[in-house]
């Protein structure tokens, strides 16, 4: 039996186990996906121990994504983002990837959103970093707006062609934008949005990384403005799909994983 797992703290409410195990069931894989909560100082030992025990692959979540970088060989994208959420043990050394970036890209592609023109990324934390690098790598011009403008400026200096702003620039930025991604935690379990409703318009595609609730205030405002909407469960789904495909080399059964994920979110 292959064992995959998730390192984080806390991980009790993670939807990754049902999502990945739905994929194993669908494809008839003899595999399990289990969660681990190592103490913060034990992250390196946990990754090394997982390798020694023959665990096939790990996801990594809060609070370990940044620290995991020091314990794996990251690919170029994970190194630039500065965070790892997927570890593959199939080679001589543990390899680290960041599938949040690809998760956002594939979520937008799934909804036939053209990845050209200008993307406004709201937020400059972990998700904002991943999405800004991911969309810039696709060739989009990335505008980063953050409550703390200096953090947006600092991230923009690292991302090719990007510019940093405060949230007060959102009205002007969105007027000429093609894609908007909310990467702040605003809207998580609350009826709030970081984007003024009157800045949204019908030529936008709006992805909200927040997935609880699935339909956030931002997505409701975006739908009312005639925009294409993509909820955060799609990004969560595709980061898992990408991890599954890196570990197994097989196409993931996306529909089965999506069904399991959404059953857990409702
Ligand atoms: P993080 O690193 O803590 O960053 C939080 C971001 O939110 C920062 O940009 C912060 O701005 C901003 N922010 C927080 N409170 C705010 C407020 N009241 N007004 C305006 N901005 C505010 O968190 P993260 O890891 O990037 O996660 C952000 C969200 O994305 C969370 O809801 C998380 O669940 C979600 N997420 C979803 C996926 C997915 O697959 N769907 C993946 C990753 C993350 P400052 O810099 O000014 O503090």
Boltz pocket constraint, residues with backbone or C-beta under 6 A from the ligand:
constraints:
  - pocket:
      binder: B
      contacts: [[A, 100], [A, 103], [A, 122], [A, 123], [A, 124], [A, 125], [A, 126], [A, 127], [A, 128], [A, 146], [A, 147], [A, 148], [A, 149], [A, 151], [A, 182], [A, 183], [A, 184], [A, 185], [A, 186], [A, 188], [A, 194], [A, 208], [A, 209], [A, 210], [A, 211], [A, 232], [A, 233], [A, 235], [A, 236], [A, 237], [A, 239]]
      max_distance: 6.0
